[in-house]
Amino acid sequence: MVACSHCGSVDDLHLITIINGESGGPGRMLVYCLPCRQNHEEKIDVDIPLGMVNRSLFLDLYRTGKTRSDPFTATELVFGRADPELVSQAQQLLATSRL
């Protein structure tokens, strides 16, 4: 079951990325409810309603350098399970972005 990464709520969920505090670069991909988004809005870079997130958009966050989250954990958070094919595609994008 997909729930807020911070408080566990299942209401009004959005995929967000948190800006890396030290470098200001790509940060973690999480799922937050409205109150948690409001409490951390100064740290949020990307904010997308979870119902709009599909595999392509998920991979675009890696492709465009918006996140460096572990793909296995991120797919579990966003989709409720780790899809091996999606994890592999995200890992490939992370690997090529480090070159």
TANORQUI-V938640 format. One record per helix or strand of 2 or more residues. SS is the DSSP state (alpha for helix, beta for strand). FROM is the first residue (numbers start at 1). LEN is the number of residues. If there is no record, write none. Layout:
ss=(SS:SS)
from=(FROM:FROM)
len=(LEN:LEN)
This chain:
ss=(beta:beta:alpha:alpha:beta:alpha:alpha:alpha:alpha)
from=(14:29:34:41:44:50:55:71:84)
len=(5:4:6:3:6:3:9:9:14)
